[in-house]
Amino acid sequence: MKLLLLLLALLVPISAARRPNVLLILADDLGFSDLSCYGGEIPTPNLDRLAANGARFSSFYTSARCCPSRASLMTGLHPHQAGIGSFTHASQPPGRGLAYKGALLPSCATLAEMLQNDGYSTWMVGKWHLAQPGPIARGFQNYYGYRDFLAHSEDQWEPSNYVRLPEGTKAELPAQANFYVTDVFTDYSLEFLKQARSQKDQPWFLYLAHSSPHFPIQAPRESIDRHLETYRQGWDVLRQKRFERQKKLGLVHPDATLPPLSEVPVDRSDIANGFSGQPNPRWADLPPDRREDLARRMATFAAMVEHIDRGIGRVIADLEKNGELDNTLIAFLSDNGACYEWGPFGFDGPSRLGKTTLHTGDELAGMGQAETHSSYGSGWANLGNTPLNMYKHFCHEGGIASPLILHWPKKIAPKPGFIDTPSHLMDLVPTVLEATGAPYPVERDGHAVTPVEGTSLLPALSDPEAIPERVLAFEHQGARGLRKGDWKLVWGKRQPDEVAWELYNLARDRSEQVNLAGERPELRDQLIDEWNAWARRVHAEPFLLPEPGYQPQKKEEREAPESPRIAKRAFTIRAIVEGTSLQGVVLAHGGKEQGYALHFVKGAPALDLRVDGKVTRLSAPAVASDKVRLEAAITPERMTLSVNGTTVTQASPGLIPVQPKDPLSLGQDVLTAAGDYQSPNLFNGKILSHEITPTNR
């Protein structure tokens, strides 16, 4: 009888109870060295515990930016193959091909869809940022997170920014007076795990996608205060301390030298805080009030990381209590390197503290609280990426390298040190599929699914050489990179006459300080050919394939129009357009602080004027004719809009007080929205002519 039972057990498929649960945790804009188990001073004891009892990777790569990385993580593909080679569709100009569609393509499947189809319950908490269709349509049965699937940063204190799905599902956790979304994401993770366990013998997949520590940097004041004294030491001292800890950890070679401060990316002087193309300043060279402001910013960032770690500790305790920790595959990573936006002093958006990047006196205590919108800047981001070069947006190591921690006690024995196998977030899908036994699909809703690009990392846990050498390639908004073995080819985003391929030996120079392109031209050219072949295959720029029927613009249509000088000046706008059921921006100048836009809303012309962040709209009735002549005027007293000779008018909030930062654009709003709409708000008609004329000085 016992022999018969044993034979039957061998013939029966592995039961659901024996298949591992999967917990995927993603941080947003966390730097390579921010965790204490990667050398950082931020206390992360719970992540340190996972690292000590699992495995850490030292050469794990992302796709340089939030949504492309998420697309790759969810599909096992390069982001271009998934349809998000650059960003979500809110900022995608037309005609760039399916690789830059800005939303997940029907030819890719998500990890949630794969696991749900194989018997897992699927749950998501946090930031989707993959456009429509949202997480419920893409394999997650339950979701709590961003209400706006295009959003990449929200006020963490405002519960109305977040939603429980599917539609009609009652929120299990009503918003409390002390609502702070990083902690609420943990609360919902625990709630979802409780519900998942009620589905007996069914394994679960939980994707916890934190929006922290992405800007706006916000945290409870008492948490910020705990870190303030640490960051008064400044980034120079702390970079050196991180570097020495990394040597002791074995993350960098004991003979390595800390590289100089990375340069501030080339950009407008106001964005780069006056340091465009220059190294970040030495901490000691900054005045005391600036240092105090900056210390508060980094203390806020550190508090956000601390709250992530605390939440992970709560989840680990819950898994232990319910006997699930041993057979749960946990992966922790970041979506890109630390974020430099914008310059060493960071930025401040419209908030109750005003728009200055320098806060003093009583304002300091209000930083990071409700209705504030700040970043921490390139100096602290340089610390976050110690000892790597550059930041998020770039394909240098500081832009694409991330921590990766894998923890699965049932299958992964503790690994001392770091696994240095070059790997990529597209490897997480095949890693999870190998662990769970779930298949990768061939077809999805009648569409052939693009074959998986990643490879399982489980073999590397027992033998770092088990994964054969392969090419890992990258492209994001002009930045490019390729790693093959110890060699790294990279193209930075500088001024056009300075752009060139660089070549580094990462085994000796992980910080990318010694460019060998001139010394090894044959190797450089060989790797350039390999990058070009990859870019053609995945339809990355400059080798993208256009969408069917797309007609490329003429050169004169592609060139950016000159932005008129309209600060403190009245001006008129004239345009002639044609089309039916008109919608979108005819022209826009400026952005979220100051600007104006002439656009259509469901066939009705509208003139939006933004002054100090507030938008005033003048609307006209919808038009039926195919050709529309528009004339608008803005004076200190009136806003006027004439449509085919019929005029509407209303009081004006006044003239735009300073020259808008965002340039004039035609047929869309290319950067932040000048009007009360979501950019780019593409125009579906044709612009026959346009003219903007300032009327006084």
N, C-alpha and C positions, 0 to 999 in steps of 0.2 A: 504493500500500500504506500509506504514512504517513497519507494522508488517510482511508483506511478505519479505521485504528487510532484516529485522532483522533475520528472520528464515533462509533465504538464506545465510546470513553472518555466521551464526552458523554452517551451513553445509559445507561451503567452507573451505578447508585446510588453515592454516595460510599462508599468502602470504610471498614471499621471502623478501619483504621490511620490514616485521616485525620480521624476524629472525635475531638474532644478528650477526654482523661481529665478527671475531675472530682475535686477534693480540697476537701472542705468541712470547715473547722476551726472548732470552737465552744469558746470559753472560758466558764467558769462564774463569774458574779459579778465579772467584770472591769469596772472603772469606765470612764467615758467618756474620762478623761485619763490612764489608767495607762500606756499605751504611749508611748515617747519620741516617736514620730511624731505623737502627739496632745498633746504637751506634757509628758509625765511624765518623772520622773527615773529610773525603772526602765530599765536598759539592755535594749533589745529590738532589737539590730542586724539580726536576720534578718527580723522583721516590718517594720522600717524599710526594708529592701531591697525587700521586696514592694511596699510603699507607694510607694517612689520610682520603681519600674519598672512601676507599675500605676495604680490609682485609689483615692482615699480619699473616703468620704462623710462629711459633717458633720451630716446630719439623718436618720440612719438609726435606726429605732425597733424596739423589741421589744414583748413582751406583759407586761412588768413582773415576771415570775416564771419560774423554770426550766422546769417542765413545760408550762405554756401556750405559752411561747415555742418549745419543742421541737416541740409539736404543730403550731404554725403553720409553723415552718421546714420540717418534713417533708412538709406537705400543701399548702402554698400557700393555706391558708384562715385565717380568723380562728379562734382556739383554740376558741371556742364551737361553731363549725361542725364542728370535728374531734372534739368531745366532752370537751375538757379546758378548760373556761372558768375553772376555779378551780385544781384540783390533781388529782393522781391519786386513784384511788378509795379509797385508804387513809384519806382524810379527808373523803369526800363523804357528807353525810347523805342519806337517801333522799328521793325525791319532788321533786328540784330540776330535773328535766327532762333530756333527752338532752344539752343543751349543757354540763351539769355532771356527765356520766356518770362522768368520772374515768378514762376509757380511750378509745383511738381508736375511733371509730365505724366500722361496716362501710361507711358511705356516703362515706368519704374514702379516698384512695389515698396511699401514701407515695412520696417521690421514688425510693427504692430499688426499689419495685415498678414504677414507671414506667420507670426505666432498665433494670432486669433484663428487663422485657418487650420492650425494644427492643434487646437484644443486649449489654448491659453486664454485666460481672461486678461484684458488689456486696459491699463489705466495710465492717465497722464496728468501731471501737475506742472504748471508753470508757463513757459514762453514757447509758443509754437513757431511763429515767425517764418512760416513757409507759405503764406498767402492762402487763398481759397483754392480747393476745398480744405476745410479745417480738419482738426484731428479726428473728429467723430467720423467724417467721411473717409478718413484715411487709416482706419483700423483700430482706433481707440474707442472702447465702449463707454468710457467715462472720462470726463475732463473737468479740471478746475484750473483757470489761469486767465491769461490776457483775453479781454473781450474783443480786442482788435487783433486779428491774425496777421496784420502787417506791422504791428507795433514792435519797436525794438527797445523802447525805454518809457517807463511810466512812473508816476509818483507812487512810491511804495506805501504811502500812508492813506491812499484814497481807495476804499473798497469798491467804488463804482467802476473802476478800471478793469475789474475782474469778474468772471462769469462761471457758472456751473452749467455744464452740458452733459447729456443731450438737452435740447430745449424742453421745458416743462418739468425738468428735474428740480425738486426742491433742494435748496442749499442746506446741507446737513449742519453747517457751522455758521450761524448768523454772525455778521461782522460785529466785532467788539469795539469799544471806545478806544482801545489801545492797538487797533489794527496796524500790523506791520507785515507786509506781504511775505517777506522771506520766512518769517516764523509761521505764517498762515499756510504757506506751501508745505511746510513740515506737518502742520496739523492735518491738512487734507491728505497727505501721504499716509499718515497713520489711520485716518478714517477709511481711505480706500483699501488699505491692507486688511482692516477689520472686515470690510465687506467682501474682499476677495476670499478670505478664509471661510466665509459662510457658503461658498460654492465648493462643496466637499470634493476632494480628490481631483480638483482642477488646479494646475499650476498657474501662477500669475506672472505678468510682466508689468512693472511699474517704471515709467519714464519720468524722473523728477528733473525738470529743466529750469533751474534757477535763473532769475534775471539779475541777481547779484553776482559779482560786485560791479556790474555795468552802471554807468551814470544814468540817472542822477544819483550821485553818491548820497545815501540817506541811511541813518541808523538811529536807534534810541540814544539820547544824549548821554546817559550814564555809560553806555557801551563805548561811545566815542571818547569820553573823558578818560577811560582806563588806558587808552593807547596814546594819549597826547604827549606824555613825557618822552616816550620812545621816539616819536617822530620829530621832536624838537632837536634831535641829534642831526637830522638832515640826511639827504640821500647819499652824500659822499661817504660818510662814516658807515652808514648801514649797508651800502653796496660792498664795502670792504669786509664787513662782518659776515654778510651772506656768503661772499666768495670764500672766506676761510672755512666756514661751516661746510660748504659744498666740497671743498678739498677733503675734509675729514670724512664726509659721507661717501667719497669716491665718485661724486658726480662730475667733478672736473679733475684734470691731472694735477698731482701735487706740485709740479713745477710750473704750472700755468701762471700767467700774469693777468691781473684784472685789466681789461681794456679801458681806454678813456671813455668818457661820457658820449653816448650816441648823439648824432646831430638831430636837430629839430627839422622835421620835413619841410621842404620848400613849399611855401604857401603865402597867401597874403599876409602882410605884416601884422594886421590886427588879429588874424587867426593864430599866427605863430608867436604872438606876444612880442614881436620885434626881433625874434631869434631865427627867422627863416634861413635855413641852410647852414646855421651855425651850431656848434655843440651846445648842449644844455649847460646853463651857467653853474659854476661852483656854488655850493650852498653858502659858503662863507662870504661870497661876494654880494649876497642879497641883503637888503635892509631888514632890520628886525621885524617890522610890521608885516612885510611880505613873508618872512619865514614863519611867523605865527599863523598867518592865514593858510599857508601851505601845509604846516604841521597838522592843522585841523582837518584839512582835506584828506590827507593820508590816514589819519586816525579814523576818519569815517569809513574809508575803504577797508581798513583792517577790521573794523567792527562788523562790516557786512560779511567778510570772510569768516569771522568768528561766529556769527549767527548761522551761516551755512553749516559750519562744523558742529555747532551745538545741535542743530536739527538732525544731522547725520547720526550723532550720538543717540538721540531719542529713537531714531529708526532702528539702529543696531540693537538697542535695549529691547525694543518691541519684538524684533526678530528672535532674539535670544529667549525672551519670555515665552514665545510661542513655538520654540523648537525649530525655527526655520533658518537660522543663520548658517548652519553647517552646509545646507544644500541650497543656498542662494548665491548665484553668480552676481557679484557687485562690481560694476565698473564706474570709476570716477575720472572725469577729464574736464578740460576747458574747451571752449569753441575757437579760441585763437589766443595770441599773446596779449600782453598788457596793452592798453589803449592810450595813445598819446594825445588824443583830442583835447585841446588844441594848443600846443606850445607849453612851455614850462610852468605857466601859471594856471593852466586849465581854462575853463570858461564858466560863465554863469548865464543861464537863460533868464527870461522874465520870471521874476519871483518876488515874494514879499520883501526880500533883502535887496532888491534892485538888481542892476545888471553889471555892476562893477566886479572885477576879479580880485579886488582887494577889500577884505572885510576887517574892520578894527573895532575895538571897544565892545559895546554890548552886542554888536552884530555877530561876533564870533560864536557865541553860544547858540545862535539860531541856525548856524550852518548845519546842513544835513537833516533839517526838520521838515515838517509838512510844507508844501508849496514852494520849496526851493528846488533849484535845478542846476547842479554844479558837476564839474568833472575835476579830476585831480591833476591832469596835465602830464607832459612828456618827461619831466624830471623824475616823478614818482614811477611812471611807467618804465623808465630805464632801470630803476631799482627792481621793479617787478619782474623784469626779464633777465636779471643778473645771471650769467655774464654775457648774454647774447646781444646781438646787434639789431637795432631798429625795433619796430612795434607792429601791432595789428594793422592791417591793410597791406603790409609788405610781405614779400616772400623771403626776406632774410630770416635768420633763425628766430629772432625776437618776435616776428609776426606769426610764425606757423608752428613753433614748438610748444607743446603742452605737457603738463604732467599726465600720466596715465597710471592708475592703480587698479589692479584686478585682485579680487578676493573671492575665494570659493573653497572653504576649508575641506570639503569632501574630495576635491580633485586637485587643488593647488596647494602644495606644500610651501611654507614660508621661504622666500628667496632673499638671501642677504644681498645687499648692494643693489645694482640696477641692471636691468636687461637692456643691452644697447642695440638690439635688432631694430633697424629703421622700420617704422610702421606708421600707419595712417588711420584716421578715424573711419575710413571706409572698411577697415578690417574688423570693426566691431560686429557688423552684421554676420559675416561668416563665422566669427568666433562664437557668437550666441547660437547660431544655427548648429554648429558642431556640438556645442554643449547640450542643447535641447533635443537634437535629432530632428528638428523641423527642416523641411525641404525649402530650397530656393525656388520660387515659382518660374514657370516658363511662360505663363499667360496670365493676364489680369484684365477682366472686363472686356474680353475680346481683343486686347492689344498684346502683342508679343512683348515680353519683358526683356529689357537690356540685360545681358549676362553680367553677373556680379564681377566687380573689379578687385575687391579686397580679398584678403586671404586670412584664414583663421590664425590667431596668435597663440592658440593653445600649444602647438608643438614647440614654440620658442620658450615656453615655461620650463621645459625639461632640457632643451638644447638650443641655445641662442643661434646656432648655425643651421637649425633645422629648416628655416625659411630661406630659400635660395636668394641670391642677390637679385634685386629688381630695380627698375626705375620708378621713382616717385616724382611726379611732376605737378606743377602748380601754376595757376594764373588767376589774378584778381585785379580788375580795373587797371590794367597796364603793367602791374608788377608780375614778374615771372620767376619761376625757380625750377630746379631739377636736382634731385639727389640720386647718385648711383654709387654704391659702396661708400667710400670715404670722401668722394668728390661732390662738390656742390656748385652748381651753376646758378647765378641769380642776376636778375635785371631789376634795378631799383626804379623808383618813381621820382626822378629829379627833373630839372629843366630839360627840354628836348635835346639841346646840344651837349648835355652831360650824360645822357642815358647810354649805357653800354653794358654788355655782358661782363660779369665778374666771375672769377673762378677761385674756389677755396678748397683746401684740404682740411676737412672737419676733424680728422683724427688728430691733427696737430694744431688746428686753428678753429675751434668751434665758434669763437666769437667773430669770425669773418673779418679779420684785420689785415691779412696779407693777401692781396689780390694777385693770383698767379696767372691771370689770363694772358699777359704778355710773355711769360716764361714758358707756358705750355699751350701754344696756339693750336697744335694739332688736337690735343685733348679737348680744349675749349670748343673747337669747331665740330668735333665728333659729338659732344654733348649738346651743342646747339642743334645739330641735325636730329638728335633724338628728341629734344624738346619740340622741334617743329613737327616731327612725325606724330608725337603724342597730341599736339594741339590740333593737327588736321583730323586725327582720329576721333577726338571728342568734340570737335567743332568749336574750339576755343579761339579767341582772337589771337592773331590777326587772320586766322584761317577759317573763320566761322562760315557756315552755309546759311544763306538767307531763307526766310520762310517762303513757301510757294506764292508766286504772284507779286512778291515785293519788288518795287522799282527803286533803285538807289537814288538818293538825292543828288542833284547837281552840286558842284563844289561851292557855288555861291550860296546855295541854300543851306549847306552844312556849316558855313562859317558863322560864328557867333556875332550877332548885331552889336553895334556900339551902344553902350549904356549912356543915356543922356544925364546931364548934371541937373538934378531936380531938388536938391536939398534947399529948403526954405524958399522955394520958387513955385509959383503957379505954372500950370502947363496944360496943354491940350493934346488929345490923342485922336488920330483919324485912322480908320482902317476900313477896307472893303473885303468882305469874305463871301464865299458861296458854299452851298451845300444844303442838305435837308436834315431836319431833326437835329439841329446843331447842338453840340455839347462840348465843353472843355475850354481850355485857355487859348485865346487868340494871342495875347501877349501878357507877360508878367515881368515885373522888375522889383527886386527886393525879396524879402523872406519873412521869417517869423517875428522880426522886430519892426522893420519899416518896409513899406512897399505899396504897390498897386497892381491891379490885374483887371484886364478887360476880358470877359469870358461869357460863356453861355451855360445856362442851367435848364435842361430840358427844353431847348428852343428859345428860352427867354434871355436876352442880353442882360449883363450885369457888370457894374463897375464896383470893385472892391478897393477900399483905401485903408491901409494898415498904418496906424500911428502909435508908436510905443507899444506894440504888441496887440492893440485892439483894432478889430476890423469893423468898418462901417460900409454897408452895402447899399448901392442905389440900383434898383431893378426896373426893367422895362417889360412891357407885355411881350409874350412870345410872338415871333414873326413867322409868316407863312411863305414869304418869297424865297427863292433860291439864292438871290444875291442880296446882301445886306450891307448898307453903308452905315458905319458907326462913327459918331463924333462924341468925344467926352471932354470935359474940362474940370479941373480942380483948382479952386481959388481958396483963399483963407475963409471965405464966407459960404461958398456954394459948391456942390457937386452937381454936374449936369451931364446927362446922357441923351443923345439924339440918335434915333434909329429910323433910317429912311425918311428923315425930316420931321419925325414926331419926337418931341422933347419931354423928358421928365427931369425933375430937379429936387434937391433937398439940401438941408444945412450940412456944411462940411465940418469935420472935427478939427480942421486946420491943415496947414502945410506939413509935409514930411520934414522933420527937423534936421535930419542928417542924411547924407548920401547912403542909400541902401547898400548893404554888403553884397547880396546876391545879384549877379548881372542880369541884364535884360535877356529874355528868351522868347522865342516865337513858337507857337503851336503846342506849347507845354510849359510847365513851371519846373525848371530843371533841378532846383535845390529845395530849400524849405519853402513852404507855401506862403506866397504873398497875400493870398485871399483866404476866405473862409471855405476851404475845400482841402482835399488831400492831394498833394503833389504826386505825380507830375500833371494829372488831369489833362490828358492828351486831347487835342482838338481834332474832331472828326471831319472838319470841312477843309476848305482850301483858302489860304490867305492870299488875296490878289495884290494888296498894297497895305502899307502901314506907315505912320508918321507920328513922332512924338516931338512936340515943340514947347520948350520952356518959354514963358511969356514975360518974365521979368527977372532981374538979378538981385 
